[in-house]
Amino acid sequence: MEKIFVGQLEELAPRMGKEVIIGKQKIAVFRLSDNRVKAIENVCPHKQGPLAEGTVSGEYVFCPLHDYKINLNDGQVHEPDEGCVRAYETIVEEDRVYVMV
């Protein structure tokens, strides 16, 4: 795996998403209200909605197109809906945010 710098922690607004593109991968990076950072694939498995534009609540993001609830820890879609997206490990070192790809 490779550690990729995606920005400063202060550049990520709490409970908001930011899309980063690493190679051909679109990744949504989220800063939670407790300052933990999560990253998942930025494409909803339902209708390919941009998850970085979704609403964050706790450890979940809701797809802006059809409200699919997706866990930011493991990328699993909440029942009764189905599907998943890839979840990425994140590292914050001295306020620098990295995604492992």
MOKA-V831378 format. One record per backbone hydrogen bond with DSSP energy under -1.0 kcal/mol. NH is the residue of the N-H (numbers start at 0). CO is the residue of the C=O. If there is no record, write none. Layout:
nh=NH co=CO
nh=NH co=CO
This chain:
nh=3 co=98
nh=5 co=96
nh=8 co=94
nh=10 co=7
nh=11 co=8
nh=14 co=30
nh=15 co=12
nh=17 co=28
nh=19 co=26
nh=21 co=24
nh=24 co=21
nh=26 co=19
nh=27 co=39
nh=28 co=17
nh=29 co=37
nh=31 co=35
nh=34 co=31
nh=37 co=29
nh=39 co=27
nh=40 co=85
nh=41 co=25
nh=43 co=48
nh=47 co=43
nh=50 co=48
nh=52 co=49
nh=53 co=50
nh=54 co=61
nh=56 co=59
nh=59 co=56
nh=60 co=69
nh=61 co=54
nh=62 co=67
nh=66 co=62
nh=69 co=60
nh=70 co=75
nh=71 co=58
nh=74 co=70
nh=76 co=82
nh=77 co=68
nh=80 co=77
nh=84 co=74
nh=87 co=38
nh=90 co=97
nh=92 co=95
nh=95 co=92
nh=96 co=6
nh=97 co=90
nh=98 co=3
nh=99 co=88
nh=100 co=1
